[in-house]
Amino acid sequence: MKTRRSFLNRLGVIGTSLFLPLSAKAAPAKDLLIHQVYFWLKDPEKDMKSFLKGCEDLIKIDSIKKAYIGKPAATARREAVDHSFHVSLTVHFRTMEDHNIYQIHETHKKFIAKHEEKWKKVQVYDTKIE
């Protein structure tokens, strides 16, 4: 019985340690740049489908590490929460240079030229994670 209990205790310690690298306290990647773009469309019912397709094409640019296209979440209404946008685009870059490549990339320029008449407002937030 003592041997079994010792084994189970050790297994518990080992099993718990397997999850430690996944903790919320893990250090963020160095030099990560997050580019967040929020769009307010003039006619979302008419333009949403083609605009989202344009965003999907846009995030295929090679300098992008990771990207997400979204719409406002159905979270509780609070003064600090803005649900007024129609589409959000969140793009992760490894370096500032990768971001700069994205900005001048032909696909990015074509996206703007094709879709800028569809939005009434665009807001960008760039964050450097150190």
Secondary structure, DSSP 8 states (H G I E B T S, - for coil): -HHHHHHHHHHHHHHHHTTGGGSTTS---TTEEEEEEEEEESSHHHHHHHHHHHHHHHTT-TT-SEEEEE--------TT-----SEEEEEEESSHHHHHHHHH-HHHHHHHHHHGGGEEEEEEEEEEE-
